[in-house]
Amino acid sequence: MKLANKVALITGAGSGMGRIASLLFAREGAAIAAVDINEAAALETAKLIEAEGGRAIAIRADVSSSADAAAMVAATVAKLGAPDILYNNAGIEGKSDSLVNLTEDDFDRVIAINLRGVWLGMKHALPHMIKKGGGSIINTASIAGLVGLRNSGAYCAAKAGVIALTRVAALEYGRYNIRVNAICPGAIDTPMVSRIQGGGSLSESAVRRISTLGRIGKPEEIARMALFLASDDASFATGAPFIVDGGWTIS
Ligand SMILES: NC(=O)c1ccc[n+]([C@@H]2O[C@H](COP(=O)([O-])OP(=O)(O)OC[C@H]3O[C@@H](n4cnc5c(N)ncnc54)[C@H](O)[C@@H]3O)[C@@H](O)[C@H]2O)c1
């Protein structure tokens, strides 16, 4: 098992990639703090892990709130021990609209959850990881942090910011044996993508445009990259954005 005796705090653990990663990390031996703003969804993830014989707790937190971020880390430390792994995965797609039409509230909400939330997770978990002697932080960015996407100004800015924060965190905390990396998924089959499509699925031509493999990704395919980064397999990887996009950004 790649994560035996490790404690992993995973945000956005109630759905999509966060839930699948929580299950995979638990199968690899980690105790999971499943954090989500949707408490019932976090509980469901914890139950799924326990049903497989794993160890998990569910925590309700809004990652954009400093008080909640502090409380999610404190609850993890109290119930499972200091985290060895922090997977800042929670995020929202935000409103799809042009820069002119976005409201300040639309913009601020996406930045608060997708960017400030990542910083707050690190701010509150890092002191415990330093005390513990090391750890691995994985931040969910997106290919939207690398290329421009129409009608996604706040989302692209937030995800580019996540990549920047990841580099700074890696620089500042490498000397404490803490690695910090980002994952940049392409289009992955989760409730988020289905919401963006208004409940439907992507057209064949859209899929061809965004993946040279002719299909969108599965959450498991991102969870396996997260597992690699969380584990000692990635012992010399830090400060880097790992692209898992089926070739979307090749050209
Ligand atoms: N699905 C994709 O194609 C895709 C591509 C690139 C990046 N991403 C990113 O991957 C991450 C996971 O997305 P997903 O596709 O699994 O989405 P999802 O909507 O299935 O899951 C996101 C989870 O985050 C939770 N969440 C939302 N706001 C929160 C908050 N303020 N505090 C705590 N939890 C909150 C939601 O309740 C939900 O359970 C996000 O950061 C997203 O931006 C997704």
The ligand as an SDF file (V2000), in Angstrom:
LIG
                    3D

 44 48  0  0  0  0  0  0  0  0999 V2000
  -14.4480   18.2210  -14.0850 N   0  0  0  0  0  0  0  0  0  0  0  0
  -13.5360   18.7990  -14.8290 C   0  0  0  0  0  0  0  0  0  0  0  0
  -13.5320   18.6620  -16.0640 O   0  0  0  0  0  0  0  0  0  0  0  0
  -12.4700   19.6430  -14.2100 C   0  0  0  0  0  0  0  0  0  0  0  0
  -11.3840   20.0230  -15.0050 C   0  0  0  0  0  0  0  0  0  0  0  0
  -10.3480   20.7550  -14.4430 C   0  0  0  0  0  0  0  0  0  0  0  0
  -10.3770   21.0700  -13.0930 C   0  0  0  0  0  0  0  0  0  0  0  0
  -11.4450   20.7060  -12.3360 N   0  0  0  0  0  0  0  0  0  0  0  0
  -11.3970   21.0370  -10.9120 C   0  0  0  0  0  0  0  0  0  0  0  0
  -11.4190   19.8280  -10.1680 O   0  0  0  0  0  0  0  0  0  0  0  0
  -11.9660   20.0670   -8.8720 C   0  0  0  0  0  0  0  0  0  0  0  0
  -13.0600   19.0530   -8.5770 C   0  0  0  0  0  0  0  0  0  0  0  0
  -14.0810   19.2290   -9.5300 O   0  0  0  0  0  0  0  0  0  0  0  0
  -15.1550   18.1120   -9.9220 P   0  0  0  0  0  0  0  0  0  0  0  0
  -15.2350   18.1330  -11.3970 O   0  0  0  0  0  0  0  0  0  0  0  0
  -14.8870   16.8500   -9.1960 O   0  0  0  0  0  0  0  0  0  0  0  0
  -16.4750   18.8710   -9.3930 O   0  0  0  0  0  0  0  0  0  0  0  0
  -17.7350   18.4360   -8.5030 P   0  0  0  0  0  0  0  0  0  0  0  0
  -18.6770   19.5780   -8.6180 O   0  0  0  0  0  0  0  0  0  0  0  0
  -18.1720   17.0680   -8.8750 O   0  0  0  0  0  0  0  0  0  0  0  0
  -17.1230   18.3630   -7.0080 O   0  0  0  0  0  0  0  0  0  0  0  0
  -16.7080   19.5250   -6.3410 C   0  0  0  0  0  0  0  0  0  0  0  0
  -16.9850   19.3500   -4.8550 C   0  0  0  0  0  0  0  0  0  0  0  0
  -16.5050   20.5380   -4.1930 O   0  0  0  0  0  0  0  0  0  0  0  0
  -17.4710   20.9150   -3.2170 C   0  0  0  0  0  0  0  0  0  0  0  0
  -17.3630   22.3450   -2.9410 N   0  0  0  0  0  0  0  0  0  0  0  0
  -17.7770   23.3660   -3.7080 C   0  0  0  0  0  0  0  0  0  0  0  0
  -17.5640   24.5410   -3.1070 N   0  0  0  0  0  0  0  0  0  0  0  0
  -16.9990   24.2520   -1.9050 C   0  0  0  0  0  0  0  0  0  0  0  0
  -16.5570   25.0410   -0.8170 C   0  0  0  0  0  0  0  0  0  0  0  0
  -16.6880   26.3770   -0.8240 N   0  0  0  0  0  0  0  0  0  0  0  0
  -16.0040   24.4280    0.2580 N   0  0  0  0  0  0  0  0  0  0  0  0
  -15.9040   23.0730    0.2910 C   0  0  0  0  0  0  0  0  0  0  0  0
  -16.3310   22.2720   -0.6880 N   0  0  0  0  0  0  0  0  0  0  0  0
  -16.8670   22.8590   -1.7860 C   0  0  0  0  0  0  0  0  0  0  0  0
  -18.8080   20.5470   -3.8400 C   0  0  0  0  0  0  0  0  0  0  0  0
  -19.8350   20.4380   -2.8480 O   0  0  0  0  0  0  0  0  0  0  0  0
  -18.4800   19.2290   -4.5230 C   0  0  0  0  0  0  0  0  0  0  0  0
  -18.6920   18.1340   -3.6440 O   0  0  0  0  0  0  0  0  0  0  0  0
  -12.4390   21.5230   -8.8810 C   0  0  0  0  0  0  0  0  0  0  0  0
  -11.4430   22.3290   -8.2840 O   0  0  0  0  0  0  0  0  0  0  0  0
  -12.5460   21.8490  -10.3740 C   0  0  0  0  0  0  0  0  0  0  0  0
  -12.3900   23.2240  -10.6350 O   0  0  0  0  0  0  0  0  0  0  0  0
  -12.4940   19.9950  -12.8670 C   0  0  0  0  0  0  0  0  0  0  0  0
  1  2  1  0
  2  3  2  0
  2  4  1  0
  4  5  1  0
  4 44  2  0
  5  6  2  0
  6  7  1  0
  7  8  2  0
  8  9  1  0
  8 44  1  0
  9 10  1  0
  9 42  1  0
 10 11  1  0
 11 12  1  0
 11 40  1  0
 12 13  1  0
 13 14  1  0
 14 15  2  0
 14 16  1  0
 14 17  1  0
 17 18  1  0
 18 19  2  0
 18 20  1  0
 18 21  1  0
 21 22  1  0
 22 23  1  0
 23 24  1  0
 23 38  1  0
 24 25  1  0
 25 26  1  0
 25 36  1  0
 26 27  1  0
 26 35  1  0
 27 28  2  0
 28 29  1  0
 29 30  1  0
 29 35  2  0
 30 31  1  0
 30 32  2  0
 32 33  1  0
 33 34  2  0
 34 35  1  0
 36 37  1  0
 36 38  1  0
 38 39  1  0
 40 41  1  0
 40 42  1  0
 42 43  1  0
M  CHG  2   8   1  16  -1
M  END
$$$$
